[in-house]
Amino acid sequence: MAYCTETDLVTRFGEAEIIQLTDREAYGEINASVLERAIIDAAAEIDGFLAGRYTLPLAAVPINLTRIACDIARYYLYENAATQIVIDRYAAATRY
């Protein structure tokens, strides 16, 4: 189950940043498959935390979980070049 969408990521971080992070062929647009991989990876990480406490999939996604999923997906998109704010938000998300 995905906890965030492309629209969520664009709304939170801006289209320019999401294009920059996903457009590996320099087409000037969001690469949906790269973005989807980060969203799936974020969901898998969240599911790993939730599986021992809740029955999955959740009936409804709490808004806090969408924010957390966005921060985790963004971290994955940065790969090895994450800025300190991206690292801090990822760390806060995983602590929560």
C-alpha angles and dihedrals in degrees: 000000000000115000095194139028139213088262091054092052094046091048093051101039106019132254093262092060094046091049090049091051098045106030099092094157094050096241092141095241140089112280100224095199093053090047093046090053091055091047091050092047091050091050091050091052091049092047089053090058095042101041095083093049108034141034109254138253095044116232090229132010113237113227091239088060091054090054091048092048090052092052092048094046091048090052090053091049091056090057107181097350103065117152120233092257091053090049091047093049091048091050091049091048094052092046091052 
